[in-house]
């Protein structure tokens, strides 16, 4: 689900900031059945899970397919999944007969039971692909319809060095967080990126079509202002949720801020003024771009995180500290979604315990236990998850492959 409006999202942030959020009012989302076909190393998979099971722990050696299973679950929400892979790359390489993959699930959300499914198709005459979505038997639906049912928050090993990597990775991360609150955020990002690409191509080619350039600059202003505002509001929502963390200080509470990308000029103006500002800046940058191939814009903004207790930028922290900061942000995102939408997201944590010391590992298990939604966790063995043994359902992934039906193994 999305926040019903920008006002709802900001209202939830204000409530969290004042400590008024009622944490027990939000419902969770639980996968009670999952099926996948021709998905990575799974020719066929069916999982029937205990009703409203709060934690699912996947164990097995590296490379057995734990992350692949989490990726399948990540396709129950809008987007390209936790790996951001081309859809055709998900097909098993060793099976030449496989022409399409699919994922279906039965979800429990409050008193509702919802069946969702997704696969993909290639677009005729184009070198592109698109997802297809089914909900309760109705097909041909937009991905945004999935987002009205549930969302997902995930952590993967590739994100462990998010703060010391390239700014583009942090922008994608922030935009994914923003999409949970603002239904059209991803489409606004895509519209801005497409207009920027066309604008740059026209200038590089020496095109002097004033009407075309002006139209693109207007588009850049319109969507750039929207994206910038929603990023800024997402940071405000997250910061409010971080201040309400009740983990007894086990995880650091980062201070988040946006830097660059004209943010200083845009932060204090209304969206209409921001759109006009961005349009004018791109118009003024035509000659500079023609000479240097670069121009400013909201596509250059960066997400800064400061380790408050150490007064140290996240990028300068150790790998373990960076992961602790990231977990803190993601748990805040989970709480903020519950406050804004009345529904917790699914949580997918791949190798979440890696790089954490014992105290933080224990605090993470306690924090996960407190979430009123389903959390999927992976590890090479079950020892890090001893604190969940009374409530979690443990699955040895090797057994899933070993117990696949004969026809799947032969297909």
C-alpha positions as a printed Julia matrix, in Angstrom:
411×3 Matrix{Float64}:
  0.0     0.0     0.0
  0.96    3.61   -0.49
  0.3     6.58    1.7
 -3.03    7.9     0.48
 -1.45   11.27   -0.29
  1.64   13.37    0.34
 -0.26   14.96    3.22
 -0.85   11.54    4.8
  2.84   10.69    4.61
  3.88   13.98    6.17
  1.14   13.74    8.81
  2.49   10.33    9.82
  5.98   11.8    10.06
  4.69   14.59   12.29
  2.95   12.08   14.55
  6.13   10.02   14.83
  8.12   13.16   15.57
  5.78   13.97   18.46
  5.67   10.37   19.69
  1.94   10.02   18.99
  2.1     7.04   16.62
  0.01    4.07   17.71
  2.33    1.2    16.87
 -0.21   -1.55   17.45
 -2.81   -0.29   14.96
 -1.05   -1.37   11.75
 -1.58   -4.84   10.3
  1.12   -7.01    8.78
  1.5    -8.9     5.52
  2.2   -12.62    5.59
  3.01  -15.02    2.75
  1.17  -18.28    3.42
  1.87  -19.91    0.06
  4.59  -19.21   -2.5
  5.06  -20.81   -5.89
  7.73  -20.11   -8.5
  8.51  -21.69  -11.85
 11.72  -21.44  -13.88
 13.03  -18.85  -11.43
 16.84  -18.86  -11.21
 17.86  -22.3    -9.87
 14.27  -23.29   -9.05
 12.59  -25.17  -11.93
  9.58  -25.41   -9.64
  9.0   -24.34   -6.06
  6.01  -24.51   -3.75
  6.1   -23.42   -0.12
  3.1   -23.84    2.16
  3.84  -21.88    5.31
  2.26  -21.79    8.77
 -0.55  -19.26    9.0
  0.71  -15.74    9.74
  4.17  -17.02   10.61
  6.17  -13.96   11.75
  9.64  -15.1    10.67
 10.88  -17.43    7.94
 14.56  -18.4     8.22
 16.27  -19.85    5.14
 19.51  -21.71    5.78
 22.04  -23.36    3.5
 25.5   -23.06    2.05
 26.47  -20.15   -0.15
 25.12  -20.48   -3.68
 22.3   -22.86   -2.82
 19.57  -20.35   -3.73
 18.61  -18.48   -0.56
 18.85  -15.05   -2.19
 17.03  -16.35   -5.27
 14.07  -17.21   -3.07
 14.08  -13.74   -1.52
 14.25  -12.28   -5.01
 11.13  -14.23   -5.98
  9.3   -12.72   -2.99
 10.53   -9.25   -3.94
  8.52   -9.57   -7.16
  5.31   -9.55   -5.14
  5.71   -5.76   -5.06
  6.3    -3.22   -7.87
  9.72   -2.89   -9.49
 12.53   -5.07  -10.76
 13.19   -7.04   -7.62
 16.01   -6.89   -5.12
 18.71   -7.59   -7.73
 17.35   -5.11  -10.31
 18.03   -7.75  -12.99
 16.75   -7.96  -16.54
 13.68  -10.16  -16.43
 15.07  -12.54  -19.06
 18.24  -13.03  -16.98
 16.17  -14.67  -14.26
 15.45  -17.71  -16.42
 17.63  -20.73  -15.54
 20.57  -20.74  -17.93
 20.88  -24.52  -17.94
 17.28  -25.04  -19.08
 16.86  -24.1   -22.72
 13.18  -25.05  -22.69
 12.31  -22.37  -20.14
 10.75  -19.4   -21.92
  9.24  -17.48  -19.0
  9.35  -17.44  -15.23
  6.48  -16.83  -12.87
  5.82  -16.18   -9.19
  2.48  -16.53   -7.4
  1.59  -16.18   -3.75
 -1.31  -16.17   -1.34
 -0.98  -13.3     1.12
 -2.73  -12.62    4.41
 -3.23   -8.96    5.3
 -5.42   -8.39    8.31
 -8.59  -10.36    7.6
 -7.96  -10.46    3.85
 -6.59  -13.31    1.75
 -5.17  -12.08   -1.55
 -3.72  -14.09   -4.42
 -1.11  -12.28   -6.51
  0.99  -13.41   -9.43
  3.53  -11.99  -11.82
  5.58  -12.93  -14.86
  6.98  -10.96  -17.78
  6.74  -10.57  -21.53
  8.95   -9.19  -24.26
  7.5    -6.23  -26.14
  7.16   -6.95  -29.86
  9.55   -4.97  -32.04
 11.41   -3.56  -29.06
 14.39   -4.73  -27.1
 12.5    -4.33  -23.84
 10.47   -6.28  -21.33
  7.61   -5.6   -18.97
  6.04   -7.33  -16.04
  2.54   -8.73  -16.08
  0.47   -8.69  -12.91
 -2.51  -10.73  -11.71
 -4.48  -10.11   -8.53
 -7.3   -12.4    -7.42
 -7.66  -13.72  -10.96
 -7.76  -10.32  -12.67
 -4.92   -9.98  -15.21
 -3.34   -7.15  -17.15
 -3.03   -4.93  -14.09
 -0.46   -2.19  -13.53
  2.39   -2.82  -11.11
  1.09   -0.01   -8.94
 -1.83   -2.29   -8.04
  0.65   -4.58   -6.29
  1.84   -1.59   -4.31
 -1.69   -1.04   -3.04
 -1.59   -4.5    -1.5
  1.84   -4.5     0.08
  5.39   -3.25   -0.16
  8.73   -4.76    0.83
 11.88   -3.58    2.56
 15.06   -5.51    1.86
 18.68   -5.68    2.87
 21.27   -7.54    0.79
 25.05   -7.98    1.1
 25.47   -5.72   -1.94
 24.13   -2.87    0.2
 26.67   -3.28    3.02
 28.93   -0.57    1.55
 26.13    1.67    0.32
 27.54    4.74    2.05
 31.07    4.34    0.7
 29.97    3.52   -2.84
 28.89    5.73   -5.72
 26.2     8.42   -5.18
 24.04    6.77   -7.85
 23.56    3.78   -5.55
 22.35    6.01   -2.73
 19.95    7.82   -5.07
 18.44    4.51   -6.19
 18.18    3.46   -2.55
 16.42    6.68   -1.58
 14.06    6.5    -4.55
 13.07    2.97   -3.61
 12.3     4.16   -0.07
 10.31    7.1    -1.46
  8.24    4.83   -3.7
  6.74    3.24   -0.59
  5.15    6.58    0.32
  4.49    8.17   -3.07
  2.7     6.0    -5.62
  4.0     7.75   -8.73
  7.56    8.41   -7.57
  9.14    5.75   -9.78
  7.27    6.94  -12.86
  8.3    10.55  -12.13
 11.94    9.43  -11.86
 11.62    7.6   -15.18
 10.02   10.6   -16.89
 12.78   12.91  -15.64
 15.52   10.49  -16.74
 13.99   10.06  -20.19
 13.68   13.82  -20.71
 17.27   14.33  -19.52
 18.52   11.71  -21.96
 16.66   13.32  -24.86
 17.75   16.83  -23.88
 21.4    15.76  -23.74
 21.19   13.96  -27.08
 19.71   17.02  -28.81
 22.46   19.28  -27.54
 25.25   16.83  -28.38
 23.85   16.52  -31.9
 23.77   20.31  -32.3
 20.0    20.34  -32.65
 18.61   23.9   -32.58
 14.9    23.08  -32.33
 13.92   25.64  -29.7
 10.39   24.3   -29.22
 11.62   20.76  -28.64
 14.34   21.83  -26.21
 11.95   24.1   -24.33
  9.38   21.32  -24.06
 11.99   18.97  -22.63
 13.16   21.61  -20.17
  9.57   22.1   -19.03
  9.3    18.34  -18.5
 12.56   18.33  -16.56
 11.21   21.1   -14.36
  7.87   19.41  -13.75
  9.19   15.99  -12.83
 12.43   17.23  -11.3
 10.52   19.35   -8.8
  8.25   16.43   -7.93
 11.1    13.96   -7.46
 13.15   16.42   -5.41
 10.22   17.22   -3.12
  9.37   13.57   -2.54
 12.98   12.68   -1.8
 13.16   15.53    0.71
  9.89   14.48    2.33
 11.06   10.87    2.51
 14.2    11.96    4.35
 12.02   13.92    6.8
  9.76   10.9     7.36
 12.75    8.62    7.95
 14.42   11.05   10.34
 11.23   11.31   12.39
 11.03    7.51   12.56
 14.7     7.25   13.53
 14.11    9.57   16.48
 11.39    7.22   17.72
 13.56    4.08   17.68
 13.22    2.05   20.88
 16.19   -0.31   20.58
 17.92    1.08   23.7
 20.69    2.51   21.57
 21.77   -0.83   20.1
 21.79    0.69   16.63
 23.1     4.17   15.82
 20.57    6.78   14.78
 22.02    8.48   11.72
 21.33   12.06   10.8
 20.19   12.11    7.17
 20.5    14.99    4.72
 20.45   15.66    0.99
 23.45   17.38   -0.56
 23.99   18.86   -4.02
 21.61   18.58   -6.94
 20.39   22.17   -6.42
 18.92   21.07   -3.09
 19.93   24.28   -1.3
 18.01   26.34   -3.87
 14.97   24.05   -3.94
 14.47   23.3    -0.25
 12.68   26.54    0.61
 10.43   26.99   -2.45
  7.05   25.57   -3.46
  6.89   22.87   -6.12
  5.7    25.25   -8.86
  8.59   27.61   -8.15
 10.98   24.65   -8.07
  9.76   23.52  -11.49
 10.37   26.99  -12.94
 13.81   27.15  -11.34
 14.86   23.77  -12.76
 13.53   24.65  -16.22
 15.49   27.92  -16.28
 18.68   26.27  -15.05
 18.57   23.7   -17.84
 17.91   26.41  -20.42
 20.91   28.34  -19.13
 23.07   25.19  -19.14
 22.7    24.37  -22.85
 26.0    25.89  -23.93
 27.89   24.54  -20.93
 26.56   21.05  -21.6
 27.53   21.28  -25.27
 31.11   22.1   -24.25
 31.59   19.87  -21.21
 28.95   17.14  -21.46
 27.79   17.8   -17.91
 25.03   19.79  -16.26
 23.75   20.05  -12.73
 20.35   18.81  -11.69
 18.44   16.74   -9.21
 20.04   13.66  -10.77
 23.29   14.6    -9.0
 21.91   14.86   -5.45
 23.5    12.67   -2.78
 22.16   11.17    0.44
 24.43   11.89    3.39
 24.3     9.93    6.65
 26.13   11.02    9.78
 26.9     8.64   12.65
 25.54   10.91   15.37
 27.31    9.37   18.36
 30.71    9.49   16.66
 30.05   12.67   14.66
 31.45   10.76   11.7
 30.23   10.47    8.09
 28.87    7.0     7.38
 31.4     6.58    4.58
 34.24    6.82    7.12
 32.76    4.2     9.45
 33.76    0.55    9.58
 31.87   -2.06    7.57
 30.05   -3.18   10.7
 29.08    0.37   11.64
 27.88    1.09    8.11
 25.68   -1.99    8.23
 24.32   -0.98   11.63
 23.45    2.47   10.24
 21.74    0.88    7.24
 19.71   -1.5     9.41
 18.67    1.45   11.56
 17.39    3.29    8.47
 15.55    0.24    7.12
 13.83   -0.52   10.43
 12.8     3.15   10.58
 11.4     2.78    7.06
  9.35   -0.22    8.19
  7.91    1.73   11.13
  7.25    4.8     8.99
  5.31    2.76    6.44
  3.16    1.28    9.18
  2.44    4.78   10.49
  1.7     6.27    7.07
 -0.33    3.42    5.59
 -1.62    1.31    8.44
  0.11   -1.75    6.97
  3.6    -3.04    7.65
  5.71   -4.11    4.65
  7.22   -7.52    4.1
 10.83   -7.53    5.32
 13.56   -9.43    3.43
 16.95   -9.5     5.17
 19.65  -11.43    3.31
 22.64  -12.29    5.53
 21.52   -9.57    7.94
 23.66  -10.88   10.8
 26.93  -10.68    8.86
 29.41   -8.03   10.12
 27.38   -7.48   13.31
 28.83   -8.11   16.76
 26.97  -10.29   19.24
 25.17   -7.41   20.99
 23.85   -5.94   17.75
 22.94   -9.36   16.4
 20.86   -9.97   19.51
 19.31   -6.5    19.25
 18.43   -7.17   15.61
 16.63  -10.39   16.54
 14.73   -8.51   19.26
 13.8    -5.78   16.8
 12.63   -8.32   14.24
 10.54  -10.1    16.88
  8.75   -6.82   17.64
  7.67   -6.26   14.02
  4.04   -7.15   13.38
  4.69   -8.46    9.89
  6.51  -11.31    8.18
 10.3   -11.16    8.1
 12.39  -13.41    5.84
 16.0   -14.03    6.91
 18.89  -16.0     5.43
 22.09  -17.47    6.81
 24.49  -20.31    6.22
 23.3   -21.94    9.45
 20.64  -21.39   12.09
 22.86  -20.33   15.01
 22.48  -16.54   14.55
 18.71  -16.99   14.75
 18.5   -18.89   18.04
 16.56  -16.0    19.53
 13.73  -16.66   17.06
 13.43  -20.42   17.53
 10.12  -20.15   19.41
  8.37  -18.19   16.65
 10.24  -18.71   13.37
  9.76  -21.35   10.69
 13.15  -22.72    9.58
 13.68  -24.02    6.03
 16.8   -25.83    4.79
 16.98  -24.65    1.19
 18.86  -27.79    0.12
 15.73  -29.75    1.0
 13.58  -27.59   -1.28
 15.71  -28.53   -4.27
 16.05  -32.15   -3.19
 12.28  -32.54   -2.82
 11.34  -30.91   -6.14
  8.97  -33.09   -8.21
 10.56  -35.41  -10.76
  9.02  -33.56  -13.69
 10.66  -30.3   -12.55
 14.09  -31.85  -12.34
 13.7   -33.29  -15.82
 12.19  -30.23  -17.47
